[in-house]
């Protein structure tokens, strides 16, 4: 399966960041697959943002839950992250990922676990 993130480029503070992951070679409705958004700010480690399950159920990091929404378009085989009220601290490389273990979807962020997109740089700046 291949994943490709959209490229929003520069986002202004207070706006809503929207990122779409397009999946090919597999379906986002495949049973027991979980589709995550993960980010890496400059000079920091990976941070799990949230996920949408094959069933459409969603899971969010407690620290970002108030600003995060993940949706999907099964016809287009895409899932989308919406992160509201962004600040420069949301500047990061954003990745989408497929995994198959709900228990570790937000904790096991090793690069060899699951299938990853190549990542897209998001800069929040005025």
Secondary structure as UniProt FT lines:
FT   STRAND          2..5
FT   STRAND          10..11
FT   TURN            13..14
FT   STRAND          17..24
FT   TURN            28..29
FT   TURN            31..32
FT   STRAND          34..40
FT   TURN            42..43
FT   STRAND          46..53
FT   TURN            54..55
FT   STRAND          58..60
FT   TURN            62..64
FT   HELIX           65..67
FT   STRAND          68..73
FT   TURN            74..77
FT   STRAND          78..83
FT   HELIX           88..90
FT   STRAND          92..99
FT   HELIX           102..104
FT   TURN            105..107
FT   TURN            111..112
FT   STRAND          115..116
FT   STRAND          120..124
//
